[in-house]
Amino acid sequence: MTTRAETVPVSTRSRWPLQGAFADLRVRYGIKLGLAGVLTLYVTQVLRLEHPSWAVLTVLVMMSAHYVGSIALKAILRVVGTICGALLGIWLVGDYTSTPVIFLTVVFFVIAFSSYMFGQFPASQVPYAYFLVGLTMLSVATYGVDAPDQVWQTGLNRTLEILVGCMCSLVVTTVLWPRYAREEFLETGWAALKTASQLVSIDTEAYLHGTEAPVEQIRQAFGRQLSVLSNLLQAGSRESTVFSARLSNYNAFVVSLTDLFHSALDLGRWRQEELPIFGQVQNELELLAAGISEEFDILVRPQHRGEKLPSSRLNEAFASFESKVTEIRDRGVFHTMPLETEIAFLGHFAALRSIRDDLNELRAATEGLPRLRQELPKAKPQWDFLPTIDWFWVKAGVKGGLASVIALLLLKWINPPGPPSIPLAAWTFSILGRPFLRAGGTGDLRAFQNTFRAALCLAVCTVLLLLTTPFLADYLVMNLTLFLILFVFGFLTARISGINFWMQLAFLSISSFVGLNPQAPVPSQTIIDTFLGLITGMVIATVIGRLIWPVLPQRVLRDDLLAIVARLKALLSGDPYQERIRTQLAILPAEALQASDQIRFAGCSQQERDRLAVLVRALQGLVVETTELVSRRQILPEITEAILRPQFERLEIEFKQVLDAFAECFRRGDCRRELPSVQGALAEMNQAVERIRQSRILSGQKLEAPVRVLELVNRYHATAEALEQCGRLIRTLEIQRYWGDYAL
């Protein structure tokens, strides 16, 4: 008799009870953060360092970079950054404390430059080195203001404390459950590929049988996955040497994936067309659909390291379909059709060919992605040879420098309570939250309300610490408490991309808790002063951040929309850096969608946010149509150049005029205006095509010639339709009600 237990796999029977819990990313990160914090505190106690809070704060910031890379390079860069910051601080305090103008001016420029280089993307492996320059210099300057005669001892202590935090975080991140950006990029890419395959499958089925295809949920899911991929591009390039060295390969994958998804949407645009000619190519279409499905099955299946992608029947199936279309054309069937029907059928043909081409490009891009413990693939050409000025981070750097200078000035002027915490809080609250804005944060929106709530939270923490300090005098209890606090913090923040306002508050609160050293009796006034210092620094950062170049979701959305329009114009104008523009156009709409969802105040209702989201998705469609048009506008047969090229050039001029009108709406914050139309130029182009058809000048050419002509005509039509749709959506917006500087 066969027992039930015999059918249970061995792996299931031997499963460790807590295995599921430890497989949770949040649990792992909480444990890693807790161990890194406790290890850091232990080392600082062994070395008898004066302020372990700086080491723990360094751990909290460094551990927000989840991915491992070249530990030697990262360690060297962080050591160099720390030493440079300490030497700068010692030089400033030693020579210019008695000359406040020079002292504060140099502090401003160093902090502003460090802040800018910390945030600028792509910054490769160096952002935290610059961060540590600013952090170490500011800490030395803070303590050196009151005791300039001890500046060398202060600089040495701060350097050792920050280095201990760096090394402990690097060791824990590398040894315990290491996360590799390239592997997580592949996993997320496979998930996005599955989403794209669902869309293609639905659209192909609808295309073959004329059914409706519900795609809105799929589009939203793909948008979220694309956002994760864009965040991984930045995180991976910062943390992993291998990832950074092959950033162009990852960019190519994102572009190919986005093109494929929107080619599937383009196929769905034709599914309402019911053409009798489909019956003559039904078998070939079904074989092609099977080939597309097979290719997707190969691409979405996780590949083992070193495994080559097997071939599929995609190209053979499309060749058979193309041969059948050629046969139909040679029989003169197209000449008996109305022009609109011929354009529609060849539009289907071109859409399927685009999917075939995109799948082939995606296969090549997938094979070009680096894998763990595998020889690096050939790098694709880089397009970011020269760095460009990132004005977003220029402004953030200026605000960070200004906040730090004001904090130091207060220390010398009125000697406020909790002086060590004030400059640190002022600087970190000025810059650490800025990268999170691109990942869905709210920036300076409701900054004063958040600061007030944070002050209340700090007051509660002060009361709790006053009550619990006597119980924390034991070393074991102190370490267990610190581990528990860090574990909870890590568990709650493991899946957040970036550092938001409340995470910054937790960083400073935890480091202040450690800095109070509850193992010895702590006066109540010291506890109160420490948290008053945090609140003072936070208020300085809030006032500076909110009143000078405030970073608000509607402004980020405006900048993203203007950037999309500008890059579309650059594509149409033949910009030589096409690959760079296509990569930017793949990522910008994802950022714009996140920003639109964060506009939450009177004047922008949920219906308005929905309209904004629809507009951004329409712009994504316009991006695809424009990209396809630009990549194919040179395929026009020479025999038709004299007739069609002037029509195409006129259309492109009018396309740019419409884009200029869009940009003016976004820039002025007013959509209550008439937008130009391209219908007149389209009508003239259709007349030119009809003349070519009537003259039969393409009759003696191969199928490729009329297909090229009609595909180009279809691309201009599709681009014009996308522009008209975007114009209709823009006219429904009420951005004049919320486009400005609102919601303090």
Secondary structure, DSSP 8 states (H G I E B T S, - for coil): ---GGGGS-HHHHT--TTHHHHTSHHHHHHHHHHHHHHHHHHHHHHTT-S-HHHHHHHHHHHTT--B---HHHHHHHHHHHHHHHHHHHHHHHHHHTT-HHHHHHHHHHHHHHHHHHHH-SS-TT-HHHHHHHHHHHHHHHHHHHH-GGGHHHHHHHHHHHHHHHHHHHHHHHHHSS-B-HHHHHHHHHHHHHHHHHHHHHHHHHHHHH------HHHHHHHHHHHHHHHHHHHHHHHH-HHHHHTHHHHHHHHHHHHHHHHHHHHHHTTTT---GGGGGGHHHHHHHHHHHHHHHHHHHS---TT------SHHHHHHHHHHHHHHHHHTTTGGGS-HHHHHHHHHHHHHHHHHHHHHHHHHHHHHTS--TTS--------S--S----HHHHHHHHHHHHHHHHHHHHHHHT--SSTTHHHHHHHHHHHTTHHHHTTT--TTTTHHHHHHHHHHHHHHHHHHHHHHGGGG-SHHHHHHHHHHHHHHHHHHHTT-SS--HHHHHHHHHHHHHHHT-TTS---HHHHHHHHHHHHHHHHHHHHHHHHSS---HHHHHHHHHHHHHHHHHHHHTT-S-HHHHHHHHHHHHHHHHHHHHT--STT--HHHHHHHHHHHHHHHHHHHHHHHHHHHTT---GGGHHHHHHHHHHHHHHHHHHHHHHHHHHHHT---S-----HHHHHHHHHHHHHHHHHTTTTTS-THHHHHHHHHHHHHHHHHHHHHHHHHHHHT--GGGTSSS---
